[in-house]
Amino acid sequence: MTVMEGGPVRRGAPRVRNLESSLFRLTLAGGAPAVLLALYLLWTQPVMPELRWTLAGIVLAVWLSAAFSGRRVVRDAFHVIASLLGALREGDYSIRGLRTSSDTSMALVMREVNALGSTLQRQRIEALESTALLTHVTEEIAVAVFAFDPAGRVLLVNKAGERLLGTPRQQLVGTAASALGFDEYLTGESRRLIERSFSGRPGRYEMWRAVFYREGRPHQLVVLTDLSRALRDEEQAAWQRIVRVLSHEINNSLTPIKSIAHSLQRVVDRTPVFPSRDEVQHGLSLIEERSGALGRFLRAYAQLAQLPKPRRQVLAIADVIRRIVELEERLPVVIRASPDVQLEADSDQLEQLLINLLRNAVDASLETGGGVTIGWRRDDQWLELTMEDEGTGLPDTSNLFVPFFTTKPQGSGIGLALSRQIAEAHGGSIVLENRTPSGCRATVRLPRHA
């Protein structure tokens, strides 16, 4: 192995380090015989001394000038090549060498350097485009992506991760995994199902972890996929199918039953003498009444299958809260001092959501003689509204949003399921939790902008 400037090269490679000196010496050696001969002739021939020294000086000057000029030409050529390669090393792939005669070695070198610059420029553009595409996809996907450095600190987080934790990425980058409760996800099984509450919203997630390398050091990638919404969508679709089937079949029977009961009641009314008139009329009236009630009951459940998409408009949340509070006459509702907030939402659907929650809160507080309080707060992107009652609390929070499930004797099990469907149609969420020492808190989180 021969060591030269720039590092080790293969044995037998030319000594680039002394190329200029070697060329200078070769030029001197090539011209030395002619110079010596000229000097010999000048000193052996009868020539005037002044002329002899003048011609000798000219010969020596031309000889040395040619040697130095050859050395300078080679040095300049290598400086040009070095400048081109240095520009490529610094990332400037647009610089190109001047074209020279096609039959010279320098032309060959320039063509190869220019071709190398074009190749690197094309690869750089492809890499930038691929990176931009990857960044765009990472930002727009619905799964939360977190990258951690070897020390367990957050290196990268996408928009879904920001929404999941409710914290801007500027604050998340550099945070230790233990501070976020992610340290357990950096060890153990690389793929698992977890149940956890993020930003006060409990849910079920699929966690996936992988290792990637950056600057030769291992980093970890953690991906969290929210399964709760997908499971609720499937559950909702199943209930919608059931409701449609039940509505169709039961209405097919209720309609003729109600019609026949009404017709029989008219027949009884027209008959002067009819045995047990009062009992028959009472029975027929009861059949008609219960048929109508059952029909209304089914139509209420049909709302789950027919909820339209929100028609958004700019609303002042304070005005909406005042309207629904005025509708509740059974109990005074306290509205806490809260900031003025505007959001884009469907007015009818939002009022229906809040009426359902307020009715439940008042029902619970009437049992204990307590009160109901409503307040809200905001940030740059979200409105968070809380409704607190002083009832006995929730006996079971796992089935509250299941259609047909209710803890009230006269409840239909439709209010909370419909409320959550409205909130999620707006891109928000509802969380119900027990308070200490008693009571319940409903938290509605909605995006301020569509």
C-alpha angles and dihedrals in degrees: 000000000000118000118215139154109307096030139286121339135183120288112268095031116139119266099252092176093070097033095112093045091045092051090048091051093045090051090051092046092049093053097038097087093052092045093049091047092050092049091048091052092047092054098041097046124076098258129150111261093236092053092043093055093042093052091044090053092049092050093049093045093051091046095051093040091055091050094048092043091053090049091049093049092053092045092050091049092053091046089056091049091046091051091051093048091045090054090051090049090052091051100256100134096164096074116100136186122244116262115250134184109313094228098060131092090234090057090054091051092048092049091052093047091048091047089050090051092050092049093048091046091052092047091048092052090049091049092049092048091048091048091048091050092048091048092049093049092047091051096047102042117102095231121091113245123195127179120198128195123227089272091058096252124137110263101170138006130177131219093269089055090052091052092046094054095031091228130114115250091239087068095040098052109093094017116133117249090234090059089057094042091247098118092096090056092058091064137041125030114010093218126037146132118256135184114212143144117241119188089349093307114116117210148146119258140183110226121204125181130191137171123237131175128235122178087351094301125114117248129179130234119204120192123189120195118193107228095175095081093047091048091048091049090053091045091048092049090051092050091047090054091048092048092050092050094046092046092051096047098040095044089052087061100034096055096059092039092055092044094048092046090052092047093049090049090055090048090053090048092053094048110090096203116033125157115242091001095168094049093047093047091048091050093048092047090051091050091050093045095049092045089055092046092050090049091052089047091055092045089055091054090047087068088076090062097040106043105140124221114274116269099213126213134160110274134181105227092209091060092048092050093049091052095053093043090055089056092059109080101161096077136013110251120211117221111202119220104270135165123269107263131180123197139173109248145129105273097208095046094044091051090049090052093050094043090055092050093044092049091053092047093050092046090053094046094048089061092060102027092247133134142245127236128192127193141149144196135194145208132187095291110013142058115208116194122186127197116190128189133186098225130122094281132239119313093200126010098183097075101034095107096042112112115246091021115118138154094204122093092227097030123126099203091233105101103073094038090052092045093054091047090054093047093049091046086060092048094256140104145227125221125187119195138162120255129221123280093001142331135057135269123210114197119195116191117191133170112248092218130040 
